[in-house]
Amino acid sequence: MELKIVEAKKMKSLEDYLIALVSGLISIQTLQSFHEQAVNIGILKEDQVCRANTIVWDLKRLYLIYFQQAESIRELIPEEFNFENLLNKLKETERKTITNKQKKDVRKER
């Protein structure tokens, strides 16, 4: 699993902010799934289960806040910026991240 650092200073538009919110929503869902799975498969002690359930509850609450913010930002963005455009921008950002990582790896090898 790779930790990705996002530079907030590169954000320049509402579209960029919306993309960050959607990316955050995906991350929150992923975190929630890991905690739920840990509880479901029974690998945690009783106090850890209580903590994991609290984390899941807080993540659900945070997800709702992110979702509401994303919805309100979406209303400010022109209609031509649709879900497909958003996915393309996310893929473009991912490609740039991978390319930059590959460049860093090549530099380290030298």
C-alpha positions as CSV (number, residue, x, y, z in Angstrom):
1,M,0.0,0.0,0.0
2,E,1.4,3.4,-1.0
3,L,0.9,6.6,0.9
4,K,0.1,9.5,-1.4
5,I,0.8,13.1,-0.4
6,V,-1.5,15.7,-2.0
7,E,-0.2,19.2,-2.2
8,A,-3.0,21.6,-1.4
9,K,-1.1,24.5,-2.8
10,K,-1.6,23.1,-6.3
11,M,-5.4,23.6,-6.0
12,K,-6.5,26.4,-8.2
13,S,-10.2,26.1,-8.9
14,L,-13.5,24.8,-7.6
15,E,-13.1,21.8,-9.9
16,D,-9.8,21.0,-8.2
17,Y,-11.5,21.3,-4.8
18,L,-14.4,19.1,-5.9
19,I,-11.9,16.5,-7.1
20,A,-10.2,16.6,-3.7
21,L,-13.5,16.1,-1.9
22,V,-14.4,13.1,-4.1
23,S,-11.0,11.6,-3.5
24,G,-11.5,12.2,0.2
25,L,-14.9,10.4,0.0
26,I,-13.2,7.4,-1.6
27,S,-10.6,7.4,1.2
28,I,-13.2,7.6,3.9
29,Q,-15.1,4.7,2.5
30,T,-11.9,2.7,2.3
31,L,-11.0,3.4,5.9
32,Q,-14.5,2.6,7.0
33,S,-14.4,-0.8,5.2
34,F,-11.1,-1.8,6.8
35,H,-12.5,-1.1,10.3
36,E,-15.8,-2.9,9.6
37,Q,-13.9,-5.9,8.2
38,A,-11.6,-6.0,11.2
39,V,-14.7,-6.2,13.5
40,N,-16.5,-8.7,11.2
41,I,-13.7,-11.2,11.1
42,G,-13.2,-11.1,14.8
43,I,-9.5,-10.2,15.0
44,L,-10.0,-7.4,17.6
45,K,-10.3,-7.5,21.4
46,E,-13.5,-6.2,23.0
47,D,-12.2,-2.7,23.7
48,Q,-10.7,-2.5,20.2
49,V,-14.1,-3.5,18.7
50,C,-15.7,-0.6,20.7
51,R,-13.1,1.8,19.4
52,A,-13.4,0.5,15.8
53,N,-17.2,0.9,16.0
54,T,-16.7,4.5,17.2
55,I,-14.3,5.2,14.3
56,V,-16.8,3.8,11.8
57,W,-19.5,6.0,13.3
58,D,-17.3,9.1,13.0
59,L,-16.2,8.1,9.5
60,K,-19.9,7.9,8.5
61,R,-20.5,11.3,9.9
62,L,-17.4,12.7,8.2
63,Y,-18.5,11.1,4.9
64,L,-21.8,12.9,5.1
65,I,-20.2,16.2,5.7
66,Y,-17.8,15.7,2.8
67,F,-20.7,14.6,0.6
68,Q,-22.8,17.7,1.5
69,Q,-19.8,19.9,0.8
70,A,-19.2,18.2,-2.6
71,E,-22.9,18.6,-3.5
72,S,-22.8,22.3,-2.7
73,I,-19.6,22.9,-4.6
74,R,-21.0,20.9,-7.6
75,E,-23.8,23.4,-7.8
76,L,-21.3,26.2,-8.4
77,I,-19.5,24.5,-11.2
78,P,-20.7,24.8,-14.8
79,E,-22.8,21.9,-16.2
80,E,-20.1,20.8,-18.7
81,F,-18.0,19.6,-15.7
82,N,-19.8,16.3,-15.2
83,F,-19.0,13.0,-13.5
84,E,-17.0,11.8,-16.5
85,N,-14.8,14.9,-16.5
86,L,-14.2,14.4,-12.7
87,L,-13.2,10.8,-13.3
88,N,-10.9,11.8,-16.1
89,K,-9.2,14.4,-13.9
90,L,-8.8,11.9,-11.1
91,K,-7.2,9.4,-13.6
92,E,-4.9,12.2,-14.9
93,T,-3.8,13.1,-11.4
94,E,-3.1,9.4,-10.7
95,R,-1.1,9.1,-13.9
96,K,1.0,12.2,-13.0
97,T,1.6,10.7,-9.5
98,I,2.8,7.4,-11.0
99,T,5.0,9.2,-13.5
100,N,6.5,11.4,-10.8
101,K,7.2,8.4,-8.6
102,Q,8.9,6.6,-11.5
103,K,11.1,9.6,-12.1
104,K,12.1,9.7,-8.4
105,D,12.8,6.0,-8.5
106,V,15.1,6.4,-11.5
107,R,16.9,9.2,-9.8
108,K,17.4,7.1,-6.7
109,E,18.9,4.3,-8.8
110,R,21.5,6.6,-10.3
